Amino acid sequence: MSHWEITYKQYPTKLAPTTEDACNIPVIFPEWFVTHDKGDRVRFTQFGDKAVWNVNPDGPWIYLQTNLEVSQETLEATLPYFDQITDLDTYTRLALYNRKVIAWHRPTQTWKYRNHRTVHFNQTPTEGTNSALNSEEEASETSSNEGSEKSDPDKDTAQVEDLLR
């Protein structure tokens, strides 16, 4: 059972999402729910097989297991062709490709133009979706487990290169 599935079952009371909740969930999160926890309205989302949470709409997303922040770069890199688009907004799902507005279409998991036609990119998709989020989470777990050990510059460079792929 994934960490997301465990988290989903841990909170049996799911609140009806508000418009504000829906607007503050990045398009890349396929499943999410809202609940109360310790007096706060908390948004939990699935990010790969992990669970991430957020209390403040303007605040960061946090991995539930490690309490480390999910970087904006990781959020963006989970979408295919992220390196071929510009001005990506993970909340509105809009971006630019060849100076044309495109939007991420969640049901079909594809990029579409405003006229609802599928975007055909020049290259094969960049490996995003799982590799970016797994690399950051693994790096987070490694750094939290290492504690006070000195970091190896070569290993750090390799981790950064993995994140940028």
N, C-alpha and C positions, 0 to 999 in steps of 0.2 A: 504494500500500500504506500503510495507516495505521500510526501509531507503535505501536499495540498489536500489530498483526500482526508488525511487525519485532521487537518485544520478545519475542513468543511464539516466534518462530523462532530468536532469539538464544540461548535457553536450551533445548537439546534434552532435557536431563535434568529430568524433572518428578518430584517426590517425591510419595508417597502422602500426602494431607492427613490430619492428625490431627484429633481432635475439637476441640482447641483452635484449630487453624487455621480450621476451619469456623465456629466460634463467633465468631471475630474478623474475619470478612469481612462488611462491611455488606451488607445485602440488596440494595442498589441496584447492586452490582457484578455484572453478568451472567456474566462469565467470569473465572476466576482460576486460578492455579497456584502451586505452592510449589517452590522450588529452593534449592540452596546457592550462595552467592556470597561469595567471600572469607572463608569459614569461618562465615558466618551463614546461618541459615534465613530466607529472604526470601519474602514473599508478594507476588506481582505480580497486579494486577487491571486489567480493562478499565474505563475511565471515559470514556464516549463513544468517541472514536477515540484517546484518549490512554492511556498506561500510567502507573499509579501503583503505588508500592511501600510496604512496611511491614516492619520487622524485629521490633519490639517489639509484642506484642499490645496494650499500653496506649498505644503511641506513635502519632504522627500518620501520616496517609497523605501521601505526597510525590509530586509530579509528577516522573516520571523525566527528562523533558527539561530542566526548569528548576530542579529541587531545591527548589521552593517548596511549602509545606504546603497541602493541600486543607482549607479551613475546614469546620467542622461545619455551618455555614449552607448551604454549597454542597452538601454531601452530602444534607441534608434537602430542599433546594429542587429536587432532581432528581426527586423523587417527585410524581406528580400530586396535586392537592388539598392540597398541603403547608400551605397557608395556612388550610385549614378543619379541620385536625386539631390535636390537642394531645398533649403528652407523647410525642412520637415518639422511639423508640429505633431508630436505624438498624441496630443489631446484632441485636436480637431481632425486629425488624420489626413491633413492636406500637405502637399509638397509640390515642388516644381520639377518637371522633367522636360528638357529642351525648351525652357521658358514657358511651358504650358502647365496649368494647374491640374494636378492629379490627386486622387483620394484613395486611401486604402479601403477596399470593400471587404468587410469582415466575413460575410457569409461565404464568399467564394475564395477568400484569402488571396486576392489579386489587386493590382493597382488598376484604377479606371480613370478615364478622362471625365470631364463634367458631362459629356454627352453619353456616358455609361458604356463607352467602348473600352475594351481591354487595352492597356498599354503594352506595346511590344518593345522591349528593351533591346539594345544592340548586342548585349553579351548575355552569357548565362548568369543566373542569379549569384550574387555573392553569398557565401555560406554564412547565413545569419542565424536565424531563428533559434536553434538550440546551442550552437557552438558559442555564441557570444554570451548568453546567459550562464551556460555551464562554466565557461572559463572564468567569469567574474566570481561566481559563487565558489568555485574551487580555489581561486586565489584568495578569496575572503576567508574561507575555512582554513586554508594553509596559514595565512598570516595570523589568524586568531589562535591557531594551535601552536604556532612557533613561539609565541610569547616574546621572550627577550633574546632569542637567538639572533646573531648578526645575519643580515641579508647578504646573499651572494649576488653580486652585480650581474653576472652572466645569467643566473636563474631569473632575476628580476627583468632583464632585457627580454628573455624568452617569453615570460608571462605577458609582458606588454605587447610583444609581437603577436602572441596568440589572441589577445583581446582586440587588436587592431585588424585581425583577419576577418 
